[in-house]
Amino acid sequence: MWYLVGILIGLEDSEDWWEELLLQNPQFLKRIEKARSSLREEKGISLEEMRKKYEL
């Protein structure tokens, strides 16, 4: 005999849902790691530099 067991996790709003979906997406996680690697290798631009560049 088999039983199906699950856990329900409450989400505050739709933003939490999208964040959870993204964090489960292997392609998204690869892009995040690639961006972090670029920053570590000084090939990227920091958020502060981007804000200055685009006057945000």
PDBQT receptor file of N, H, CA, C and O in Angstrom, charges set to zero:
ATOM      1  N   MET A   1       0.843  -1.177   0.000  1.00  0.00    +0.000 N 
ATOM      2  CA  MET A   1       0.000   0.000   0.000  1.00  0.00    +0.000 C 
ATOM      3  C   MET A   1       0.890   1.242   0.000  1.00  0.00    +0.000 C 
ATOM      4  O   MET A   1       1.859   1.323   0.755  1.00  0.00    +0.000 OA
ATOM      5  N   TRP A   2       0.546   2.216  -0.863  1.00  0.00    +0.000 N 
ATOM      6  H   TRP A   2      -0.241   2.150  -1.476  1.00  0.00    +0.000 HD
ATOM      7  CA  TRP A   2       1.296   3.463  -0.970  1.00  0.00    +0.000 C 
ATOM      8  C   TRP A   2       0.462   4.619  -0.435  1.00  0.00    +0.000 C 
ATOM      9  O   TRP A   2      -0.762   4.639  -0.569  1.00  0.00    +0.000 OA
ATOM     10  N   TYR A   3       1.150   5.577   0.173  1.00  0.00    +0.000 N 
ATOM     11  H   TYR A   3       2.144   5.561   0.281  1.00  0.00    +0.000 HD
ATOM     12  CA  TYR A   3       0.492   6.786   0.656  1.00  0.00    +0.000 C 
ATOM     13  C   TYR A   3       1.148   7.995   0.027  1.00  0.00    +0.000 C 
ATOM     14  O   TYR A   3       2.370   8.045  -0.110  1.00  0.00    +0.000 OA
ATOM     15  N   LEU A   4       0.361   8.947  -0.348  1.00  0.00    +0.000 N 
ATOM     16  H   LEU A   4      -0.633   8.906  -0.237  1.00  0.00    +0.000 HD
ATOM     17  CA  LEU A   4       0.867  10.201  -0.895  1.00  0.00    +0.000 C 
ATOM     18  C   LEU A   4       0.916  11.216   0.247  1.00  0.00    +0.000 C 
ATOM     19  O   LEU A   4      -0.090  11.473   0.909  1.00  0.00    +0.000 OA
ATOM     20  N   VAL A   5       2.106  11.790   0.467  1.00  0.00    +0.000 N 
ATOM     21  H   VAL A   5       2.922  11.581  -0.071  1.00  0.00    +0.000 HD
ATOM     22  CA  VAL A   5       2.301  12.728   1.564  1.00  0.00    +0.000 C 
ATOM     23  C   VAL A   5       2.828  14.027   0.989  1.00  0.00    +0.000 C 
ATOM     24  O   VAL A   5       3.663  14.012   0.084  1.00  0.00    +0.000 OA
ATOM     25  N   GLY A   6       2.355  15.139   1.496  1.00  0.00    +0.000 N 
ATOM     26  H   GLY A   6       1.676  15.151   2.231  1.00  0.00    +0.000 HD
ATOM     27  CA  GLY A   6       2.826  16.434   1.008  1.00  0.00    +0.000 C 
ATOM     28  C   GLY A   6       2.862  17.444   2.139  1.00  0.00    +0.000 C 
ATOM     29  O   GLY A   6       2.329  17.216   3.225  1.00  0.00    +0.000 OA
ATOM     30  N   ILE A   7       3.498  18.551   1.858  1.00  0.00    +0.000 N 
ATOM     31  H   ILE A   7       3.931  18.736   0.976  1.00  0.00    +0.000 HD
ATOM     32  CA  ILE A   7       3.594  19.651   2.810  1.00  0.00    +0.000 C 
ATOM     33  C   ILE A   7       3.081  20.904   2.119  1.00  0.00    +0.000 C 
ATOM     34  O   ILE A   7       3.464  21.191   0.984  1.00  0.00    +0.000 OA
ATOM     35  N   LEU A   8       2.237  21.635   2.782  1.00  0.00    +0.000 N 
ATOM     36  H   LEU A   8       1.926  21.403   3.703  1.00  0.00    +0.000 HD
ATOM     37  CA  LEU A   8       1.754  22.901   2.254  1.00  0.00    +0.000 C 
ATOM     38  C   LEU A   8       2.554  24.038   2.875  1.00  0.00    +0.000 C 
ATOM     39  O   LEU A   8       2.754  24.087   4.088  1.00  0.00    +0.000 OA
ATOM     40  N   ILE A   9       3.004  24.944   2.027  1.00  0.00    +0.000 N 
ATOM     41  H   ILE A   9       2.841  24.905   1.041  1.00  0.00    +0.000 HD
ATOM     42  CA  ILE A   9       3.761  26.100   2.496  1.00  0.00    +0.000 C 
ATOM     43  C   ILE A   9       2.971  27.339   2.108  1.00  0.00    +0.000 C 
ATOM     44  O   ILE A   9       2.673  27.553   0.933  1.00  0.00    +0.000 OA
ATOM     45  N   GLY A  10       2.634  28.149   3.098  1.00  0.00    +0.000 N 
ATOM     46  H   GLY A  10       2.876  27.974   4.052  1.00  0.00    +0.000 HD
ATOM     47  CA  GLY A  10       1.894  29.366   2.816  1.00  0.00    +0.000 C 
ATOM     48  C   GLY A  10       2.799  30.443   2.242  1.00  0.00    +0.000 C 
ATOM     49  O   GLY A  10       3.924  30.633   2.703  1.00  0.00    +0.000 OA
ATOM     50  N   LEU A  11       2.304  31.140   1.243  1.00  0.00    +0.000 N 
ATOM     51  H   LEU A  11       1.390  30.986   0.868  1.00  0.00    +0.000 HD
ATOM     52  CA  LEU A  11       3.048  32.230   0.638  1.00  0.00    +0.000 C 
ATOM     53  C   LEU A  11       2.296  33.533   0.903  1.00  0.00    +0.000 C 
ATOM     54  O   LEU A  11       1.072  33.587   0.777  1.00  0.00    +0.000 OA
ATOM     55  N   GLU A  12       3.024  34.566   1.264  1.00  0.00    +0.000 N 
ATOM     56  H   GLU A  12       4.018  34.522   1.367  1.00  0.00    +0.000 HD
ATOM     57  CA  GLU A  12       2.402  35.842   1.597  1.00  0.00    +0.000 C 
ATOM     58  C   GLU A  12       1.727  36.497   0.388  1.00  0.00    +0.000 C 
ATOM     59  O   GLU A  12       0.612  37.006   0.496  1.00  0.00    +0.000 OA
ATOM     60  N   ASP A  13       2.411  36.481  -0.768  1.00  0.00    +0.000 N 
ATOM     61  H   ASP A  13       3.317  36.067  -0.856  1.00  0.00    +0.000 HD
ATOM     62  CA  ASP A  13       1.846  37.120  -1.950  1.00  0.00    +0.000 C 
ATOM     63  C   ASP A  13       2.418  36.490  -3.213  1.00  0.00    +0.000 C 
ATOM     64  O   ASP A  13       3.214  35.554  -3.145  1.00  0.00    +0.000 OA
ATOM     65  N   SER A  14       2.008  37.008  -4.360  1.00  0.00    +0.000 N 
ATOM     66  H   SER A  14       1.361  37.768  -4.415  1.00  0.00    +0.000 HD
ATOM     67  CA  SER A  14       2.441  36.417  -5.629  1.00  0.00    +0.000 C 
ATOM     68  C   SER A  14       3.948  36.545  -5.846  1.00  0.00    +0.000 C 
ATOM     69  O   SER A  14       4.540  35.717  -6.539  1.00  0.00    +0.000 OA
ATOM     70  N   GLU A  15       4.579  37.571  -5.262  1.00  0.00    +0.000 N 
ATOM     71  H   GLU A  15       4.098  38.243  -4.699  1.00  0.00    +0.000 HD
ATOM     72  CA  GLU A  15       6.038  37.715  -5.394  1.00  0.00    +0.000 C 
ATOM     73  C   GLU A  15       6.751  36.524  -4.756  1.00  0.00    +0.000 C 
ATOM     74  O   GLU A  15       7.757  36.050  -5.284  1.00  0.00    +0.000 OA
ATOM     75  N   ASP A  16       6.243  36.044  -3.638  1.00  0.00    +0.000 N 
ATOM     76  H   ASP A  16       5.426  36.429  -3.209  1.00  0.00    +0.000 HD
ATOM     77  CA  ASP A  16       6.836  34.864  -2.997  1.00  0.00    +0.000 C 
ATOM     78  C   ASP A  16       6.726  33.645  -3.905  1.00  0.00    +0.000 C 
ATOM     79  O   ASP A  16       7.642  32.824  -3.965  1.00  0.00    +0.000 OA
ATOM     80  N   TRP A  17       5.604  33.528  -4.610  1.00  0.00    +0.000 N 
ATOM     81  H   TRP A  17       4.860  34.195  -4.561  1.00  0.00    +0.000 HD
ATOM     82  CA  TRP A  17       5.394  32.410  -5.529  1.00  0.00    +0.000 C 
ATOM     83  C   TRP A  17       6.423  32.435  -6.658  1.00  0.00    +0.000 C 
ATOM     84  O   TRP A  17       7.051  31.420  -6.962  1.00  0.00    +0.000 OA
ATOM     85  N   TRP A  18       6.591  33.623  -7.285  1.00  0.00    +0.000 N 
ATOM     86  H   TRP A  18       6.081  34.447  -7.038  1.00  0.00    +0.000 HD
ATOM     87  CA  TRP A  18       7.559  33.732  -8.380  1.00  0.00    +0.000 C 
ATOM     88  C   TRP A  18       8.969  33.464  -7.893  1.00  0.00    +0.000 C 
ATOM     89  O   TRP A  18       9.750  32.802  -8.578  1.00  0.00    +0.000 OA
ATOM     90  N   GLU A  19       9.306  33.980  -6.698  1.00  0.00    +0.000 N 
ATOM     91  H   GLU A  19       8.672  34.518  -6.142  1.00  0.00    +0.000 HD
ATOM     92  CA  GLU A  19      10.647  33.741  -6.151  1.00  0.00    +0.000 C 
ATOM     93  C   GLU A  19      10.880  32.247  -5.948  1.00  0.00    +0.000 C 
ATOM     94  O   GLU A  19      11.950  31.733  -6.274  1.00  0.00    +0.000 OA
ATOM     95  N   GLU A  20       9.901  31.565  -5.421  1.00  0.00    +0.000 N 
ATOM     96  H   GLU A  20       9.031  31.983  -5.156  1.00  0.00    +0.000 HD
ATOM     97  CA  GLU A  20      10.024  30.121  -5.207  1.00  0.00    +0.000 C 
ATOM     98  C   GLU A  20      10.195  29.388  -6.537  1.00  0.00    +0.000 C 
ATOM     99  O   GLU A  20      11.014  28.475  -6.638  1.00  0.00    +0.000 OA
ATOM    100  N   LEU A  21       9.435  29.777  -7.547  1.00  0.00    +0.000 N 
ATOM    101  H   LEU A  21       8.769  30.518  -7.465  1.00  0.00    +0.000 HD
ATOM    102  CA  LEU A  21       9.575  29.156  -8.869  1.00  0.00    +0.000 C 
ATOM    103  C   LEU A  21      10.976  29.373  -9.443  1.00  0.00    +0.000 C 
ATOM    104  O   LEU A  21      11.586  28.446  -9.975  1.00  0.00    +0.000 OA
ATOM    105  N   LEU A  22      11.480  30.606  -9.329  1.00  0.00    +0.000 N 
ATOM    106  H   LEU A  22      10.984  31.359  -8.896  1.00  0.00    +0.000 HD
ATOM    107  CA  LEU A  22      12.816  30.897  -9.851  1.00  0.00    +0.000 C 
ATOM    108  C   LEU A  22      13.891  30.103  -9.130  1.00  0.00    +0.000 C 
ATOM    109  O   LEU A  22      14.823  29.601  -9.758  1.00  0.00    +0.000 OA
ATOM    110  N   LEU A  23      13.766  29.985  -7.820  1.00  0.00    +0.000 N 
ATOM    111  H   LEU A  23      13.009  30.393  -7.310  1.00  0.00    +0.000 HD
ATOM    112  CA  LEU A  23      14.778  29.272  -7.047  1.00  0.00    +0.000 C 
ATOM    113  C   LEU A  23      14.787  27.772  -7.327  1.00  0.00    +0.000 C 
ATOM    114  O   LEU A  23      15.744  27.080  -6.979  1.00  0.00    +0.000 OA
ATOM    115  N   GLN A  24      13.732  27.271  -7.949  1.00  0.00    +0.000 N 
ATOM    116  H   GLN A  24      12.954  27.833  -8.231  1.00  0.00    +0.000 HD
ATOM    117  CA  GLN A  24      13.668  25.862  -8.318  1.00  0.00    +0.000 C 
ATOM    118  C   GLN A  24      14.065  25.628  -9.777  1.00  0.00    +0.000 C 
ATOM    119  O   GLN A  24      14.078  24.489 -10.243  1.00  0.00    +0.000 OA
ATOM    120  N   ASN A  25      14.388  26.706 -10.494  1.00  0.00    +0.000 N 
ATOM    121  H   ASN A  25      14.377  27.632 -10.115  1.00  0.00    +0.000 HD
ATOM    122  CA  ASN A  25      14.694  26.613 -11.922  1.00  0.00    +0.000 C 
ATOM    123  C   ASN A  25      16.208  26.502 -12.119  1.00  0.00    +0.000 C 
ATOM    124  O   ASN A  25      16.929  27.457 -11.832  1.00  0.00    +0.000 OA
ATOM    125  N   PRO A  26      16.704  25.366 -12.600  1.00  0.00    +0.000 N 
ATOM    126  CA  PRO A  26      18.150  25.179 -12.771  1.00  0.00    +0.000 C 
ATOM    127  C   PRO A  26      18.787  26.206 -13.711  1.00  0.00    +0.000 C 
ATOM    128  O   PRO A  26      19.920  26.626 -13.477  1.00  0.00    +0.000 OA
ATOM    129  N   GLN A  27      18.086  26.615 -14.760  1.00  0.00    +0.000 N 
ATOM    130  H   GLN A  27      17.165  26.274 -14.950  1.00  0.00    +0.000 HD
ATOM    131  CA  GLN A  27      18.649  27.601 -15.690  1.00  0.00    +0.000 C 
ATOM    132  C   GLN A  27      18.826  28.953 -14.998  1.00  0.00    +0.000 C 
ATOM    133  O   GLN A  27      19.834  29.629 -15.203  1.00  0.00    +0.000 OA
ATOM    134  N   PHE A  28      17.868  29.341 -14.196  1.00  0.00    +0.000 N 
ATOM    135  H   PHE A  28      17.049  28.793 -14.030  1.00  0.00    +0.000 HD
ATOM    136  CA  PHE A  28      17.971  30.595 -13.465  1.00  0.00    +0.000 C 
ATOM    137  C   PHE A  28      19.154  30.549 -12.496  1.00  0.00    +0.000 C 
ATOM    138  O   PHE A  28      19.920  31.509 -12.399  1.00  0.00    +0.000 OA
ATOM    139  N   LEU A  29      19.299  29.442 -11.787  1.00  0.00    +0.000 N 
ATOM    140  H   LEU A  29      18.677  28.663 -11.866  1.00  0.00    +0.000 HD
ATOM    141  CA  LEU A  29      20.394  29.306 -10.830  1.00  0.00    +0.000 C 
ATOM    142  C   LEU A  29      21.756  29.348 -11.533  1.00  0.00    +0.000 C 
ATOM    143  O   LEU A  29      22.718  29.890 -10.989  1.00  0.00    +0.000 OA
ATOM    144  N   LYS A  30      21.837  28.783 -12.728  1.00  0.00    +0.000 N 
ATOM    145  H   LYS A  30      21.055  28.343 -13.170  1.00  0.00    +0.000 HD
ATOM    146  CA  LYS A  30      23.083  28.845 -13.502  1.00  0.00    +0.000 C 
ATOM    147  C   LYS A  30      23.405  30.281 -13.891  1.00  0.00    +0.000 C 
ATOM    148  O   LYS A  30      24.563  30.695 -13.834  1.00  0.00    +0.000 OA
ATOM    149  N   ARG A  31      22.385  31.047 -14.289  1.00  0.00    +0.000 N 
ATOM    150  H   ARG A  31      21.444  30.711 -14.335  1.00  0.00    +0.000 HD
ATOM    151  CA  ARG A  31      22.608  32.455 -14.662  1.00  0.00    +0.000 C 
ATOM    152  C   ARG A  31      23.076  33.271 -13.469  1.00  0.00    +0.000 C 
ATOM    153  O   ARG A  31      23.947  34.130 -13.602  1.00  0.00    +0.000 OA
ATOM    154  N   ILE A  32      22.503  33.004 -12.306  1.00  0.00    +0.000 N 
ATOM    155  H   ILE A  32      21.796  32.306 -12.198  1.00  0.00    +0.000 HD
ATOM    156  CA  ILE A  32      22.919  33.705 -11.091  1.00  0.00    +0.000 C 
ATOM    157  C   ILE A  32      24.375  33.378 -10.779  1.00  0.00    +0.000 C 
ATOM    158  O   ILE A  32      25.156  34.274 -10.460  1.00  0.00    +0.000 OA
ATOM    159  N   GLU A  33      24.740  32.120 -10.868  1.00  0.00    +0.000 N 
ATOM    160  H   GLU A  33      24.105  31.392 -11.127  1.00  0.00    +0.000 HD
ATOM    161  CA  GLU A  33      26.128  31.735 -10.577  1.00  0.00    +0.000 C 
ATOM    162  C   GLU A  33      27.086  32.343 -11.588  1.00  0.00    +0.000 C 
ATOM    163  O   GLU A  33      28.182  32.767 -11.220  1.00  0.00    +0.000 OA
ATOM    164  N   LYS A  34      26.693  32.393 -12.852  1.00  0.00    +0.000 N 
ATOM    165  H   LYS A  34      25.803  32.049 -13.151  1.00  0.00    +0.000 HD
ATOM    166  CA  LYS A  34      27.541  33.007 -13.883  1.00  0.00    +0.000 C 
ATOM    167  C   LYS A  34      27.757  34.492 -13.581  1.00  0.00    +0.000 C 
ATOM    168  O   LYS A  34      28.868  35.006 -13.713  1.00  0.00    +0.000 OA
ATOM    169  N   ALA A  35      26.686  35.170 -13.177  1.00  0.00    +0.000 N 
ATOM    170  H   ALA A  35      25.784  34.752 -13.070  1.00  0.00    +0.000 HD
ATOM    171  CA  ALA A  35      26.803  36.597 -12.837  1.00  0.00    +0.000 C 
ATOM    172  C   ALA A  35      27.709  36.789 -11.627  1.00  0.00    +0.000 C 
ATOM    173  O   ALA A  35      28.530  37.706 -11.608  1.00  0.00    +0.000 OA
ATOM    174  N   ARG A  36      27.567  35.939 -10.622  1.00  0.00    +0.000 N 
ATOM    175  H   ARG A  36      26.899  35.194 -10.637  1.00  0.00    +0.000 HD
ATOM    176  CA  ARG A  36      28.418  36.045  -9.424  1.00  0.00    +0.000 C 
ATOM    177  C   ARG A  36      29.875  35.777  -9.769  1.00  0.00    +0.000 C 
ATOM    178  O   ARG A  36      30.771  36.436  -9.242  1.00  0.00    +0.000 OA
ATOM    179  N   SER A  37      30.116  34.816 -10.646  1.00  0.00    +0.000 N 
ATOM    180  H   SER A  37      29.388  34.280 -11.074  1.00  0.00    +0.000 HD
ATOM    181  CA  SER A  37      31.496  34.512 -11.080  1.00  0.00    +0.000 C 
ATOM    182  C   SER A  37      32.103  35.712 -11.798  1.00  0.00    +0.000 C 
ATOM    183  O   SER A  37      33.260  36.061 -11.565  1.00  0.00    +0.000 OA
ATOM    184  N   SER A  38      31.328  36.336 -12.663  1.00  0.00    +0.000 N 
ATOM    185  H   SER A  38      30.388  36.053 -12.852  1.00  0.00    +0.000 HD
ATOM    186  CA  SER A  38      31.817  37.512 -13.384  1.00  0.00    +0.000 C 
ATOM    187  C   SER A  38      32.218  38.617 -12.413  1.00  0.00    +0.000 C 
ATOM    188  O   SER A  38      33.252  39.263 -12.585  1.00  0.00    +0.000 OA
ATOM    189  N   LEU A  39      31.397  38.826 -11.403  1.00  0.00    +0.000 N 
ATOM    190  H   LEU A  39      30.557  38.301 -11.264  1.00  0.00    +0.000 HD
ATOM    191  CA  LEU A  39      31.737  39.856 -10.411  1.00  0.00    +0.000 C 
ATOM    192  C   LEU A  39      33.011  39.503  -9.650  1.00  0.00    +0.000 C 
ATOM    193  O   LEU A  39      33.861  40.360  -9.409  1.00  0.00    +0.000 OA
ATOM    194  N   ARG A  40      33.132  38.220  -9.275  1.00  0.00    +0.000 N 
ATOM    195  H   ARG A  40      32.442  37.524  -9.471  1.00  0.00    +0.000 HD
ATOM    196  CA  ARG A  40      34.346  37.796  -8.561  1.00  0.00    +0.000 C 
ATOM    197  C   ARG A  40      35.592  37.995  -9.421  1.00  0.00    +0.000 C 
ATOM    198  O   ARG A  40      36.664  38.304  -8.901  1.00  0.00    +0.000 OA
ATOM    199  N   GLU A  41      35.453  37.820 -10.726  1.00  0.00    +0.000 N 
ATOM    200  H   GLU A  41      34.582  37.569 -11.148  1.00  0.00    +0.000 HD
ATOM    201  CA  GLU A  41      36.572  37.977 -11.655  1.00  0.00    +0.000 C 
ATOM    202  C   GLU A  41      36.707  39.418 -12.137  1.00  0.00    +0.000 C 
ATOM    203  O   GLU A  41      37.486  39.716 -13.042  1.00  0.00    +0.000 OA
ATOM    204  N   GLU A  42      35.939  40.297 -11.518  1.00  0.00    +0.000 N 
ATOM    205  H   GLU A  42      35.306  40.055 -10.783  1.00  0.00    +0.000 HD
ATOM    206  CA  GLU A  42      35.940  41.725 -11.842  1.00  0.00    +0.000 C 
ATOM    207  C   GLU A  42      35.593  41.998 -13.302  1.00  0.00    +0.000 C 
ATOM    208  O   GLU A  42      36.129  42.921 -13.915  1.00  0.00    +0.000 OA
ATOM    209  N   LYS A  43      34.695  41.191 -13.850  1.00  0.00    +0.000 N 
ATOM    210  H   LYS A  43      34.259  40.441 -13.352  1.00  0.00    +0.000 HD
ATOM    211  CA  LYS A  43      34.236  41.382 -15.228  1.00  0.00    +0.000 C 
ATOM    212  C   LYS A  43      32.867  42.038 -15.259  1.00  0.00    +0.000 C 
ATOM    213  O   LYS A  43      32.346  42.350 -16.330  1.00  0.00    +0.000 OA
ATOM    214  N   GLY A  44      32.287  42.247 -14.095  1.00  0.00    +0.000 N 
ATOM    215  H   GLY A  44      32.710  41.994 -13.225  1.00  0.00    +0.000 HD
ATOM    216  CA  GLY A  44      30.941  42.788 -14.039  1.00  0.00    +0.000 C 
ATOM    217  C   GLY A  44      30.931  44.193 -13.489  1.00  0.00    +0.000 C 
ATOM    218  O   GLY A  44      31.967  44.839 -13.329  1.00  0.00    +0.000 OA
ATOM    219  N   ILE A  45      29.743  44.638 -13.209  1.00  0.00    +0.000 N 
ATOM    220  H   ILE A  45      28.901  44.114 -13.339  1.00  0.00    +0.000 HD
ATOM    221  CA  ILE A  45      29.548  45.968 -12.660  1.00  0.00    +0.000 C 
ATOM    222  C   ILE A  45      28.693  45.811 -11.398  1.00  0.00    +0.000 C 
ATOM    223  O   ILE A  45      27.709  45.071 -11.394  1.00  0.00    +0.000 OA
ATOM    224  N   SER A  46      29.074  46.503 -10.346  1.00  0.00    +0.000 N 
ATOM    225  H   SER A  46      29.873  47.104 -10.349  1.00  0.00    +0.000 HD
ATOM    226  CA  SER A  46      28.321  46.402  -9.101  1.00  0.00    +0.000 C 
ATOM    227  C   SER A  46      27.020  47.183  -9.213  1.00  0.00    +0.000 C 
ATOM    228  O   SER A  46      26.855  48.012 -10.108  1.00  0.00    +0.000 OA
ATOM    229  N   LEU A  47      26.116  46.914  -8.312  1.00  0.00    +0.000 N 
ATOM    230  H   LEU A  47      26.251  46.240  -7.585  1.00  0.00    +0.000 HD
ATOM    231  CA  LEU A  47      24.842  47.620  -8.293  1.00  0.00    +0.000 C 
ATOM    232  C   LEU A  47      25.060  49.117  -8.082  1.00  0.00    +0.000 C 
ATOM    233  O   LEU A  47      24.386  49.943  -8.699  1.00  0.00    +0.000 OA
ATOM    234  N   GLU A  48      25.995  49.456  -7.217  1.00  0.00    +0.000 N 
ATOM    235  H   GLU A  48      26.542  48.786  -6.716  1.00  0.00    +0.000 HD
ATOM    236  CA  GLU A  48      26.297  50.868  -6.970  1.00  0.00    +0.000 C 
ATOM    237  C   GLU A  48      26.819  51.562  -8.219  1.00  0.00    +0.000 C 
ATOM    238  O   GLU A  48      26.439  52.695  -8.513  1.00  0.00    +0.000 OA
ATOM    239  N   GLU A  49      27.702  50.871  -8.961  1.00  0.00    +0.000 N 
ATOM    240  H   GLU A  49      28.012  49.951  -8.722  1.00  0.00    +0.000 HD
ATOM    241  CA  GLU A  49      28.238  51.441 -10.203  1.00  0.00    +0.000 C 
ATOM    242  C   GLU A  49      27.144  51.603 -11.252  1.00  0.00    +0.000 C 
ATOM    243  O   GLU A  49      27.120  52.587 -11.992  1.00  0.00    +0.000 OA
ATOM    244  N   MET A  50      26.240  50.629 -11.309  1.00  0.00    +0.000 N 
ATOM    245  H   MET A  50      26.259  49.830 -10.708  1.00  0.00    +0.000 HD
ATOM    246  CA  MET A  50      25.152  50.710 -12.273  1.00  0.00    +0.000 C 
ATOM    247  C   MET A  50      24.219  51.878 -11.939  1.00  0.00    +0.000 C 
ATOM    248  O   MET A  50      23.756  52.587 -12.832  1.00  0.00    +0.000 OA
ATOM    249  N   ARG A  51      23.953  52.066 -10.656  1.00  0.00    +0.000 N 
ATOM    250  H   ARG A  51      24.330  51.490  -9.931  1.00  0.00    +0.000 HD
ATOM    251  CA  ARG A  51      23.092  53.187 -10.254  1.00  0.00    +0.000 C 
ATOM    252  C   ARG A  51      23.714  54.524 -10.656  1.00  0.00    +0.000 C 
ATOM    253  O   ARG A  51      23.025  55.425 -11.134  1.00  0.00    +0.000 OA
ATOM    254  N   LYS A  52      25.030  54.635 -10.452  1.00  0.00    +0.000 N 
ATOM    255  H   LYS A  52      25.590  53.903 -10.063  1.00  0.00    +0.000 HD
ATOM    256  CA  LYS A  52      25.707  55.873 -10.835  1.00  0.00    +0.000 C 
ATOM    257  C   LYS A  52      25.685  56.063 -12.348  1.00  0.00    +0.000 C 
ATOM    258  O   LYS A  52      25.425  57.159 -12.845  1.00  0.00    +0.000 OA
ATOM    259  N   LYS A  53      25.961  54.984 -13.069  1.00  0.00    +0.000 N 
ATOM    260  H   LYS A  53      26.173  54.093 -12.665  1.00  0.00    +0.000 HD
ATOM    261  CA  LYS A  53      26.025  55.045 -14.530  1.00  0.00    +0.000 C 
ATOM    262  C   LYS A  53      24.690  55.476 -15.125  1.00  0.00    +0.000 C 
ATOM    263  O   LYS A  53      24.658  56.277 -16.059  1.00  0.00    +0.000 OA
ATOM    264  N   TYR A  54      23.599  54.955 -14.597  1.00  0.00    +0.000 N 
ATOM    265  H   TYR A  54      23.626  54.305 -13.838  1.00  0.00    +0.000 HD
ATOM    266  CA  TYR A  54      22.279  55.237 -15.156  1.00  0.00    +0.000 C 
ATOM    267  C   TYR A  54      21.487  56.231 -14.310  1.00  0.00    +0.000 C 
ATOM    268  O   TYR A  54      20.283  56.402 -14.496  1.00  0.00    +0.000 OA
ATOM    269  N   GLU A  55      22.181  56.878 -13.386  1.00  0.00    +0.000 N 
ATOM    270  H   GLU A  55      23.159  56.739 -13.236  1.00  0.00    +0.000 HD
ATOM    271  CA  GLU A  55      21.578  57.889 -12.515  1.00  0.00    +0.000 C 
ATOM    272  C   GLU A  55      20.283  57.408 -11.881  1.00  0.00    +0.000 C 
ATOM    273  O   GLU A  55      19.245  58.064 -11.975  1.00  0.00    +0.000 OA
ATOM    274  N   LEU A  56      20.363  56.264 -11.240  1.00  0.00    +0.000 N 
ATOM    275  H   LEU A  56      21.206  55.731 -11.163  1.00  0.00    +0.000 HD
ATOM    276  CA  LEU A  56      19.190  55.693 -10.578  1.00  0.00    +0.000 C 
ATOM    277  C   LEU A  56      19.186  56.006  -9.102  1.00  0.00    +0.000 C 
ATOM    278  O   LEU A  56      18.269  55.601  -8.388  1.00  0.00    +0.000 OA
TER     279      LEU A  56
